[in-house]
Each structure stands twice: as C-alpha cells, then as structure tokens.
Amino acid sequence: MRSKWFGLAFLFCLIWASVVPASAAQGGSYHAPAVTILVENAPDDLEITMNLHKSNDRVIPTKLEKKCVAWEQQFRLFREGVFSVTDWFGNSYDLKDAELVLTSGGKKTVVPLPREVTDRMTMNNVLTLDYRAGSVRFGAPMLRGPLMLALRLLVAVAVELLIFRLYDYRDRHTVLLVAGVTLVTFGIFNFYTYGWLNTDPRRIIVYIVFTVVLLFLQTMCLVLFVEENTRNRTTSATFWASLLASAVHYFMLLLLPV
C-alpha cells in the first residue's frame, strides 16, 4: 500500500514541477491569447506579424508568439503585446482590416484577415491558416480535435493493457473488460481536457483530482468483475496501469496538439 501512495506522490510532484515554472513566469496569473493561429502546410522557419489598423490610419505591426507542438505550428497574439496601443481589446472591431505578414526564407507574403472571419471573433479565438493557399478560416481544422482525442484514448488503452499483461493477465474476458473500462473512464477524462489549447496551467489541480477519481472508479470496476486473479493483485495492476496511463495522457497534452 505504501508503494501505491509513493506512486501518487511521485506523479503529483512530477506534474507540479512542470507547471510551477510556467505559472511563475506569468506572475501568478494567466491571460488567454486574443488570437491563436494554427498553420497548415507551413515551412519550419515561418514567422508571422499581424498588421493592426487603427481608425486614424495608423498601422501597428505586432509579431505573434510562435510555439511548435510536435508537427504543428501555433502562433498567438496576446493582449499584453499590444498594450502600447490605446483602447485595444482584441475583439472583432480591433481586428478590422488586419493583415498577416508571413515571413519565410527572406520572402514576405501578406494575407488579409477576411471580414467574415474577424466579424465572428471575440476573445481567445482560434483561426487556421493554410500557408500554401494563403487563406484564413475561423476555427481549428475539423478533424484535428477528434483525431487527437482518439489517439489519447488508444494510447491509454494500450498502456493499461500492457501493465495488465506484465502482471500476467491474459484471459480474453479480462482484456476486453480492461479495454472497456479504460475507454469509458478516459473518455470522461478526455471530455474534461478536450480543447485545452490555451488552458490556464493552474487547472492541473483539477486534473490531479480527476486522476484520483479515475483511479478509484477503475479499481472499483475491475476488482469487482475481473476473476482471473486475486483481488489484491488486480488492485495493484489497476493502480499502476491507471497511474501510468494518466501520466502518459498528461504529457500527451503537453507535447502533442490538443
């Protein structure tokens, strides 16, 4: 039992260590970006500047903050980066007639933000830029979220089945039960973390609470219905399987597109 609590404490410290620096860097507060742009078909050296047009014909070029997550390039415009502009809030009015200046290989390309896009924007909006087509559309790619959710679910199932395999659980009924329980519990888990593209890092506290609840639910279900081995062995296998799957799920949220 002591080893189980050590495992939970280790996971908590590991996640906390990765979150505290990010929270401290923000002065203890978090502000979502005014605009997040996901880029398709883009070169690795791409940089984006947004030209903001004011009513007095003044143009304010603002460089977007770039972040590469696995294969995806993300660019963000934060309100803090435009504080020098009076009465700028990042809403649809402030983005009227804005342009994206794409820089790659020493070449610059100007892509206007269409009015049908900016008119729909409020705050913390997501846009998709197709670099090759030079077009911008509102929202993230349609299949992006569902595909990444499916990937996280499949990885969670694979991790838990691997741990049960290492514990020498081989019965077909056990395999199906573990896979089913993992899909349901991590499906609920993914519903909570779905759309964490610009989440407040402090929500990790709730994530840890979800992890504990998930561990409890999985243990209850599998100890009651798995008959292949003793309850103590099933409890141990469930604990480590759920703990490892939760840790892998968290790092997938950090290292892959969300």
Secondary structure, DSSP 8 states (H G I E B T S, - for coil): -HHHHHHHHHHHHHHHHHHHHHHHHTTT-----SEEEEEES--TT-EEEEEEE-TTS-EEEEE-EEEEETTEEEEEE-GGGGTTSTT---STTTTTT-EEEEEETTEEEEEE--HHHHTT--SSEEEEEETTTTEEEESS-TTHHHHHHHHHHHHHHHHHHHHHHHTT---HHHHHHHHHHHHHHHHHHHHHHTTGGG--GGGHHHHHHHHHHHHHHHHHHHHHH--SS-HHHHHHHHHHHHHHHHHHHHHHHHHS--
